[in-house]
Amino acid sequence: MLNTIAQSFTRRAPAGDFWSLRLVDEREEYLSVRQGVLSPVSTQLNRGAFVSVIDGGGSGYAATCDLTPGGLRAALQQARDWARRNAPHMLLDTRDLPRPAQQVQYHTPVKQAWDSIPLVDKITLLHDACAALATDARIVDRMAWLHHRVTDTLLVSSAGAHIAQQFDYLMPGLVAVANEGARTQRRSGVSD
């Protein structure tokens, strides 16, 4: 999807000194079991773009979550307007600003895809981990969670850059709270 948006933007971007477009698509899922009770599964989707422009001796930028051609055009125009306003006040020569032209790609190595594991298996794992934390009657609260995030970024520029990255994170965690009288202690950690 990011490549399609970038190609459309590149075809429509007006000529100028320099522009870059950075697109971000981030998907998250959070599963947790507290006190043996499954919390509602939480999912998030965040998408946006950052446009930077060097024009007329100035530099400017704009950001938007509207990834339609019209939304990106508006962000480009806002960045260009800022560049022109900044031109008389620049401390650095814009010819010295970096203009990426690299063409690279990176993906986090993943041994087993998050989506290849059935949801019921993930929930069972969390129930078992949460139950294992109940080692003593003084444990008054306990929780186990899995947080999964995939972030795709794509940077394209008028200089020919095409830098694609995908970062895949899995963040497990445990927490136990113990209480005896007036003393309370909390221990947390990430399991392997």
Secondary structure, 3 states (H helix, E strand, C coil): CHHHHHHHHHHHCCCCCEEEEEEEEEEEEEEEEECCEECCCEEEEEEEEEEEEEECCEEEEEEECCCCHHHHHHHHHHHHHHHHHHHHHCCCCHHHCCCCCCEEEEECCCCCCHHHCCHHHHHHHHHHHHHHCCCCCCEEEEEEEEEEEEEEEEEEECCCCEEEEEEEEEEEEEEEEEEECCEEEEEEECCC
